[in-house]
Amino acid sequence: MTAGAVAVGAVALGAFAIGAIAVGAVAIGRLRILEARIEKLSVETLTVEHLSVQSKDP
């Protein structure tokens, strides 16, 4: 192998690693957004259920 081929291979491997890290970061960001939406929905649902139970009490 020549030094040029080694350099090209190293650049390609580095680009692949950076791409994998970027994809992982995006996936983690999306999971956090989804988790926040689920938590917000849960809080709103619990609040609505709590209010409906209170309104039914004599």
PDB file with one MODEL, atoms N, CA, C and O in Angstrom:
MODEL        1
ATOM      1  N   MET A   1       0.844  -1.195   0.000  1.00  0.00           N
ATOM      2  CA  MET A   1       0.000   0.000   0.000  1.00  0.00           C
ATOM      3  C   MET A   1       0.882   1.248   0.000  1.00  0.00           C
ATOM      4  O   MET A   1       1.946   1.289   0.618  1.00  0.00           O
ATOM      5  N   THR A   2       0.424   2.208  -0.678  1.00  0.00           N
ATOM      6  CA  THR A   2       1.168   3.460  -0.702  1.00  0.00           C
ATOM      7  C   THR A   2       0.649   4.369   0.403  1.00  0.00           C
ATOM      8  O   THR A   2      -0.415   4.135   0.977  1.00  0.00           O
ATOM      9  N   ALA A   3       1.401   5.378   0.680  1.00  0.00           N
ATOM     10  CA  ALA A   3       1.004   6.329   1.717  1.00  0.00           C
ATOM     11  C   ALA A   3      -0.287   7.039   1.333  1.00  0.00           C
ATOM     12  O   ALA A   3      -1.101   7.369   2.196  1.00  0.00           O
ATOM     13  N   GLY A   4      -0.472   7.272   0.040  1.00  0.00           N
ATOM     14  CA  GLY A   4      -1.698   7.931  -0.423  1.00  0.00           C
ATOM     15  C   GLY A   4      -2.927   7.082  -0.169  1.00  0.00           C
ATOM     16  O   GLY A   4      -3.972   7.597   0.228  1.00  0.00           O
ATOM     17  N   ALA A   5      -2.805   5.781  -0.397  1.00  0.00           N
ATOM     18  CA  ALA A   5      -3.939   4.878  -0.165  1.00  0.00           C
ATOM     19  C   ALA A   5      -4.270   4.805   1.319  1.00  0.00           C
ATOM     20  O   ALA A   5      -5.439   4.758   1.702  1.00  0.00           O
ATOM     21  N   VAL A   6      -3.242   4.797   2.143  1.00  0.00           N
ATOM     22  CA  VAL A   6      -3.455   4.774   3.594  1.00  0.00           C
ATOM     23  C   VAL A   6      -4.146   6.059   4.040  1.00  0.00           C
ATOM     24  O   VAL A   6      -5.052   6.027   4.873  1.00  0.00           O
ATOM     25  N   ALA A   7      -3.716   7.180   3.486  1.00  0.00           N
ATOM     26  CA  ALA A   7      -4.328   8.463   3.848  1.00  0.00           C
ATOM     27  C   ALA A   7      -5.788   8.513   3.418  1.00  0.00           C
ATOM     28  O   ALA A   7      -6.641   8.991   4.167  1.00  0.00           O
ATOM     29  N   VAL A   8      -6.079   8.023   2.216  1.00  0.00           N
ATOM     30  CA  VAL A   8      -7.461   8.011   1.731  1.00  0.00           C
ATOM     31  C   VAL A   8      -8.315   7.109   2.617  1.00  0.00           C
ATOM     32  O   VAL A   8      -9.446   7.457   2.956  1.00  0.00           O
ATOM     33  N   GLY A   9      -7.774   5.952   2.991  1.00  0.00           N
ATOM     34  CA  GLY A   9      -8.497   5.038   3.880  1.00  0.00           C
ATOM     35  C   GLY A   9      -8.761   5.661   5.237  1.00  0.00           C
ATOM     36  O   GLY A   9      -9.845   5.495   5.797  1.00  0.00           O
ATOM     37  N   ALA A  10      -7.785   6.373   5.767  1.00  0.00           N
ATOM     38  CA  ALA A  10      -7.948   7.022   7.067  1.00  0.00           C
ATOM     39  C   ALA A  10      -9.003   8.121   7.002  1.00  0.00           C
ATOM     40  O   ALA A  10      -9.806   8.270   7.924  1.00  0.00           O
ATOM     41  N   VAL A  11      -9.003   8.880   5.927  1.00  0.00           N
ATOM     42  CA  VAL A  11     -10.003   9.940   5.759  1.00  0.00           C
ATOM     43  C   VAL A  11     -11.396   9.339   5.642  1.00  0.00           C
ATOM     44  O   VAL A  11     -12.349   9.845   6.236  1.00  0.00           O
ATOM     45  N   ALA A  12     -11.513   8.253   4.873  1.00  0.00           N
ATOM     46  CA  ALA A  12     -12.817   7.599   4.709  1.00  0.00           C
ATOM     47  C   ALA A  12     -13.311   7.038   6.039  1.00  0.00           C
ATOM     48  O   ALA A  12     -14.489   7.165   6.371  1.00  0.00           O
ATOM     49  N   LEU A  13     -12.415   6.423   6.793  1.00  0.00           N
ATOM     50  CA  LEU A  13     -12.794   5.874   8.099  1.00  0.00           C
ATOM     51  C   LEU A  13     -13.204   6.994   9.055  1.00  0.00           C
ATOM     52  O   LEU A  13     -14.174   6.851   9.800  1.00  0.00           O
ATOM     53  N   GLY A  14     -12.475   8.097   9.035  1.00  0.00           N
ATOM     54  CA  GLY A  14     -12.823   9.242   9.881  1.00  0.00           C
ATOM     55  C   GLY A  14     -14.171   9.832   9.507  1.00  0.00           C
ATOM     56  O   GLY A  14     -14.964  10.189  10.378  1.00  0.00           O
ATOM     57  N   ALA A  15     -14.430   9.932   8.210  1.00  0.00           N
ATOM     58  CA  ALA A  15     -15.725  10.462   7.758  1.00  0.00           C
ATOM     59  C   ALA A  15     -16.856   9.537   8.179  1.00  0.00           C
ATOM     60  O   ALA A  15     -17.924   9.998   8.582  1.00  0.00           O
ATOM     61  N   PHE A  16     -16.622   8.228   8.085  1.00  0.00           N
ATOM     62  CA  PHE A  16     -17.637   7.261   8.516  1.00  0.00           C
ATOM     63  C   PHE A  16     -17.912   7.405  10.014  1.00  0.00           C
ATOM     64  O   PHE A  16     -19.067   7.382  10.439  1.00  0.00           O
ATOM     65  N   ALA A  17     -16.857   7.552  10.809  1.00  0.00           N
ATOM     66  CA  ALA A  17     -17.018   7.691  12.260  1.00  0.00           C
ATOM     67  C   ALA A  17     -17.778   8.972  12.604  1.00  0.00           C
ATOM     68  O   ALA A  17     -18.654   8.963  13.469  1.00  0.00           O
ATOM     69  N   ILE A  18     -17.446  10.057  11.936  1.00  0.00           N
ATOM     70  CA  ILE A  18     -18.146  11.323  12.185  1.00  0.00           C
ATOM     71  C   ILE A  18     -19.618  11.198  11.796  1.00  0.00           C
ATOM     72  O   ILE A  18     -20.493  11.694  12.505  1.00  0.00           O
ATOM     73  N   GLY A  19     -19.888  10.540  10.677  1.00  0.00           N
ATOM     74  CA  GLY A  19     -21.274  10.323  10.248  1.00  0.00           C
ATOM     75  C   GLY A  19     -22.043   9.487  11.248  1.00  0.00           C
ATOM     76  O   GLY A  19     -23.200   9.782  11.546  1.00  0.00           O
ATOM     77  N   ALA A  20     -21.410   8.439  11.772  1.00  0.00           N
ATOM     78  CA  ALA A  20     -22.073   7.581  12.755  1.00  0.00           C
ATOM     79  C   ALA A  20     -22.379   8.350  14.034  1.00  0.00           C
ATOM     80  O   ALA A  20     -23.446   8.177  14.623  1.00  0.00           O
ATOM     81  N   ILE A  21     -21.459   9.189  14.461  1.00  0.00           N
ATOM     82  CA  ILE A  21     -21.685  10.006  15.663  1.00  0.00           C
ATOM     83  C   ILE A  21     -22.830  10.988  15.425  1.00  0.00           C
ATOM     84  O   ILE A  21     -23.671  11.190  16.301  1.00  0.00           O
ATOM     85  N   ALA A  22     -22.860  11.593  14.245  1.00  0.00           N
ATOM     86  CA  ALA A  22     -23.934  12.550  13.929  1.00  0.00           C
ATOM     87  C   ALA A  22     -25.292  11.861  13.913  1.00  0.00           C
ATOM     88  O   ALA A  22     -26.268  12.398  14.438  1.00  0.00           O
ATOM     89  N   VAL A  23     -25.361  10.675  13.315  1.00  0.00           N
ATOM     90  CA  VAL A  23     -26.625   9.928  13.282  1.00  0.00           C
ATOM     91  C   VAL A  23     -27.055   9.569  14.696  1.00  0.00           C
ATOM     92  O   VAL A  23     -28.236   9.669  15.029  1.00  0.00           O
ATOM     93  N   GLY A  24     -26.113   9.154  15.527  1.00  0.00           N
ATOM     94  CA  GLY A  24     -26.426   8.829  16.921  1.00  0.00           C
ATOM     95  C   GLY A  24     -26.932  10.042  17.683  1.00  0.00           C
ATOM     96  O   GLY A  24     -27.875   9.935  18.466  1.00  0.00           O
ATOM     97  N   ALA A  25     -26.316  11.191  17.461  1.00  0.00           N
ATOM     98  CA  ALA A  25     -26.742  12.410  18.150  1.00  0.00           C
ATOM     99  C   ALA A  25     -28.154  12.807  17.736  1.00  0.00           C
ATOM    100  O   ALA A  25     -28.955  13.223  18.573  1.00  0.00           O
ATOM    101  N   VAL A  26     -28.458  12.682  16.455  1.00  0.00           N
ATOM    102  CA  VAL A  26     -29.806  13.010  15.969  1.00  0.00           C
ATOM    103  C   VAL A  26     -30.822  12.054  16.571  1.00  0.00           C
ATOM    104  O   VAL A  26     -31.905  12.471  16.981  1.00  0.00           O
ATOM    105  N   ALA A  27     -30.476  10.769  16.626  1.00  0.00           N
ATOM    106  CA  ALA A  27     -31.392   9.774  17.196  1.00  0.00           C
ATOM    107  C   ALA A  27     -31.651  10.055  18.668  1.00  0.00           C
ATOM    108  O   ALA A  27     -32.790   9.957  19.124  1.00  0.00           O
ATOM    109  N   ILE A  28     -30.617  10.400  19.412  1.00  0.00           N
ATOM    110  CA  ILE A  28     -30.784  10.715  20.833  1.00  0.00           C
ATOM    111  C   ILE A  28     -31.641  11.966  20.993  1.00  0.00           C
ATOM    112  O   ILE A  28     -32.501  12.020  21.872  1.00  0.00           O
ATOM    113  N   GLY A  29     -31.416  12.961  20.157  1.00  0.00           N
ATOM    114  CA  GLY A  29     -32.232  14.180  20.211  1.00  0.00           C
ATOM    115  C   GLY A  29     -33.699  13.894  19.950  1.00  0.00           C
ATOM    116  O   GLY A  29     -34.573  14.436  20.626  1.00  0.00           O
ATOM    117  N   ARG A  30     -33.968  13.046  18.971  1.00  0.00           N
ATOM    118  CA  ARG A  30     -35.362  12.696  18.659  1.00  0.00           C
ATOM    119  C   ARG A  30     -35.996  11.920  19.802  1.00  0.00           C
ATOM    120  O   ARG A  30     -37.169  12.126  20.116  1.00  0.00           O
ATOM    121  N   LEU A  31     -35.235  11.031  20.425  1.00  0.00           N
ATOM    122  CA  LEU A  31     -35.767  10.275  21.561  1.00  0.00           C
ATOM    123  C   LEU A  31     -36.108  11.206  22.723  1.00  0.00           C
ATOM    124  O   LEU A  31     -37.124  11.023  23.394  1.00  0.00           O
ATOM    125  N   ARG A  32     -35.260  12.199  22.954  1.00  0.00           N
ATOM    126  CA  ARG A  32     -35.535  13.153  24.045  1.00  0.00           C
ATOM    127  C   ARG A  32     -36.790  13.970  23.752  1.00  0.00           C
ATOM    128  O   ARG A  32     -37.593  14.220  24.651  1.00  0.00           O
ATOM    129  N   ILE A  33     -36.962  14.386  22.501  1.00  0.00           N
ATOM    130  CA  ILE A  33     -38.165  15.134  22.120  1.00  0.00           C
ATOM    131  C   ILE A  33     -39.397  14.263  22.298  1.00  0.00           C
ATOM    132  O   ILE A  33     -40.413  14.716  22.825  1.00  0.00           O
ATOM    133  N   LEU A  34     -39.310  13.003  21.854  1.00  0.00           N
ATOM    134  CA  LEU A  34     -40.434  12.079  21.997  1.00  0.00           C
ATOM    135  C   LEU A  34     -40.752  11.840  23.466  1.00  0.00           C
ATOM    136  O   LEU A  34     -41.919  11.800  23.855  1.00  0.00           O
ATOM    137  N   GLU A  35     -39.718  11.682  24.277  1.00  0.00           N
ATOM    138  CA  GLU A  35     -39.924  11.471  25.711  1.00  0.00           C
ATOM    139  C   GLU A  35     -40.606  12.687  26.344  1.00  0.00           C
ATOM    140  O   GLU A  35     -41.497  12.535  27.179  1.00  0.00           O
ATOM    141  N   ALA A  36     -40.195  13.879  25.951  1.00  0.00           N
ATOM    142  CA  ALA A  36     -40.808  15.096  26.483  1.00  0.00           C
ATOM    143  C   ALA A  36     -42.271  15.193  26.067  1.00  0.00           C
ATOM    144  O   ALA A  36     -43.112  15.613  26.862  1.00  0.00           O
ATOM    145  N   ARG A  37     -42.583  14.812  24.836  1.00  0.00           N
ATOM    146  CA  ARG A  37     -43.978  14.848  24.374  1.00  0.00           C
ATOM    147  C   ARG A  37     -44.824  13.843  25.140  1.00  0.00           C
ATOM    148  O   ARG A  37     -45.955  14.145  25.521  1.00  0.00           O
ATOM    149  N   ILE A  38     -44.284  12.650  25.367  1.00  0.00           N
ATOM    150  CA  ILE A  38     -45.025  11.631  26.117  1.00  0.00           C
ATOM    151  C   ILE A  38     -45.259  12.101  27.547  1.00  0.00           C
ATOM    152  O   ILE A  38     -46.350  11.930  28.090  1.00  0.00           O
ATOM    153  N   GLU A  39     -44.232  12.695  28.156  1.00  0.00           N
ATOM    154  CA  GLU A  39     -44.372  13.191  29.525  1.00  0.00           C
ATOM    155  C   GLU A  39     -45.426  14.298  29.585  1.00  0.00           C
ATOM    156  O   GLU A  39     -46.246  14.317  30.503  1.00  0.00           O
ATOM    157  N   LYS A  40     -45.413  15.205  28.632  1.00  0.00           N
ATOM    158  CA  LYS A  40     -46.390  16.290  28.597  1.00  0.00           C
ATOM    159  C   LYS A  40     -47.796  15.725  28.429  1.00  0.00           C
ATOM    160  O   LYS A  40     -48.729  16.166  29.100  1.00  0.00           O
ATOM    161  N   LEU A  41     -47.948  14.754  27.541  1.00  0.00           N
ATOM    162  CA  LEU A  41     -49.246  14.128  27.322  1.00  0.00           C
ATOM    163  C   LEU A  41     -49.720  13.434  28.589  1.00  0.00           C
ATOM    164  O   LEU A  41     -50.900  13.513  28.933  1.00  0.00           O
ATOM    165  N   SER A  42     -48.813  12.752  29.288  1.00  0.00           N
ATOM    166  CA  SER A  42     -49.172  12.067  30.529  1.00  0.00           C
ATOM    167  C   SER A  42     -49.638  13.066  31.581  1.00  0.00           C
ATOM    168  O   SER A  42     -50.633  12.831  32.268  1.00  0.00           O
ATOM    169  N   VAL A  43     -48.928  14.170  31.707  1.00  0.00           N
ATOM    170  CA  VAL A  43     -49.303  15.183  32.693  1.00  0.00           C
ATOM    171  C   VAL A  43     -50.664  15.766  32.349  1.00  0.00           C
ATOM    172  O   VAL A  43     -51.496  15.949  33.237  1.00  0.00           O
ATOM    173  N   GLU A  44     -50.906  16.062  31.076  1.00  0.00           N
ATOM    174  CA  GLU A  44     -52.199  16.616  30.674  1.00  0.00           C
ATOM    175  C   GLU A  44     -53.319  15.612  30.906  1.00  0.00           C
ATOM    176  O   GLU A  44     -54.405  15.992  31.343  1.00  0.00           O
ATOM    177  N   THR A  45     -53.075  14.341  30.622  1.00  0.00           N
ATOM    178  CA  THR A  45     -54.086  13.305  30.815  1.00  0.00           C
ATOM    179  C   THR A  45     -54.404  13.140  32.289  1.00  0.00           C
ATOM    180  O   THR A  45     -55.568  13.029  32.675  1.00  0.00           O
ATOM    181  N   LEU A  46     -53.366  13.125  33.110  1.00  0.00           N
ATOM    182  CA  LEU A  46     -53.588  12.979  34.548  1.00  0.00           C
ATOM    183  C   LEU A  46     -54.368  14.172  35.090  1.00  0.00           C
ATOM    184  O   LEU A  46     -55.242  14.010  35.942  1.00  0.00           O
ATOM    185  N   THR A  47     -54.060  15.349  34.606  1.00  0.00           N
ATOM    186  CA  THR A  47     -54.762  16.543  35.056  1.00  0.00           C
ATOM    187  C   THR A  47     -56.235  16.472  34.673  1.00  0.00           C
ATOM    188  O   THR A  47     -57.101  16.774  35.494  1.00  0.00           O
ATOM    189  N   VAL A  48     -56.525  16.081  33.455  1.00  0.00           N
ATOM    190  CA  VAL A  48     -57.913  15.976  33.006  1.00  0.00           C
ATOM    191  C   VAL A  48     -58.644  14.916  33.817  1.00  0.00           C
ATOM    192  O   VAL A  48     -59.780  15.140  34.233  1.00  0.00           O
ATOM    193  N   GLU A  49     -58.013  13.760  34.051  1.00  0.00           N
ATOM    194  CA  GLU A  49     -58.644  12.711  34.848  1.00  0.00           C
ATOM    195  C   GLU A  49     -58.883  13.198  36.273  1.00  0.00           C
ATOM    196  O   GLU A  49     -59.935  12.929  36.852  1.00  0.00           O
ATOM    197  N   HIS A  50     -57.935  13.899  36.831  1.00  0.00           N
ATOM    198  CA  HIS A  50     -58.066  14.399  38.196  1.00  0.00           C
ATOM    199  C   HIS A  50     -59.231  15.385  38.293  1.00  0.00           C
ATOM    200  O   HIS A  50     -60.019  15.333  39.238  1.00  0.00           O
ATOM    201  N   LEU A  51     -59.334  16.267  37.328  1.00  0.00           N
ATOM    202  CA  LEU A  51     -60.429  17.237  37.343  1.00  0.00           C
ATOM    203  C   LEU A  51     -61.783  16.552  37.168  1.00  0.00           C
ATOM    204  O   LEU A  51     -62.760  16.949  37.804  1.00  0.00           O
ATOM    205  N   SER A  52     -61.853  15.543  36.326  1.00  0.00           N
ATOM    206  CA  SER A  52     -63.134  14.872  36.115  1.00  0.00           C
ATOM    207  C   SER A  52     -63.542  14.088  37.355  1.00  0.00           C
ATOM    208  O   SER A  52     -64.731  14.001  37.664  1.00  0.00           O
ATOM    209  N   VAL A  53     -62.583  13.521  38.063  1.00  0.00           N
ATOM    210  CA  VAL A  53     -62.903  12.808  39.311  1.00  0.00           C
ATOM    211  C   VAL A  53     -63.383  13.806  40.357  1.00  0.00           C
ATOM    212  O   VAL A  53     -64.344  13.528  41.073  1.00  0.00           O
ATOM    213  N   GLN A  54     -62.742  14.946  40.457  1.00  0.00           N
ATOM    214  CA  GLN A  54     -63.155  15.950  41.433  1.00  0.00           C
ATOM    215  C   GLN A  54     -64.558  16.466  41.129  1.00  0.00           C
ATOM    216  O   GLN A  54     -65.331  16.716  42.054  1.00  0.00           O
ATOM    217  N   SER A  55     -64.898  16.627  39.876  1.00  0.00           N
ATOM    218  CA  SER A  55     -66.212  17.173  39.540  1.00  0.00           C
ATOM    219  C   SER A  55     -67.328  16.165  39.794  1.00  0.00           C
ATOM    220  O   SER A  55     -68.486  16.559  39.930  1.00  0.00           O
ATOM    221  N   LYS A  56     -67.006  14.870  39.862  1.00  0.00           N
ATOM    222  CA  LYS A  56     -68.023  13.852  40.101  1.00  0.00           C
ATOM    223  C   LYS A  56     -68.281  13.628  41.592  1.00  0.00           C
ATOM    224  O   LYS A  56     -69.292  13.029  41.960  1.00  0.00           O
ATOM    225  N   ASP A  57     -67.387  14.100  42.442  1.00  0.00           N
ATOM    226  CA  ASP A  57     -67.588  13.922  43.887  1.00  0.00           C
ATOM    227  C   ASP A  57     -68.777  14.763  44.354  1.00  0.00           C
ATOM    228  O   ASP A  57     -68.912  15.923  43.963  1.00  0.00           O
ATOM    229  N   PRO A  58     -69.641  14.176  45.193  1.00  0.00           N
ATOM    230  CA  PRO A  58     -70.796  14.956  45.691  1.00  0.00           C
ATOM    231  C   PRO A  58     -70.398  16.003  46.713  1.00  0.00           C
ATOM    232  O   PRO A  58     -71.254  16.730  47.217  1.00  0.00           O
TER     233      PRO A  58
ENDMDL
END
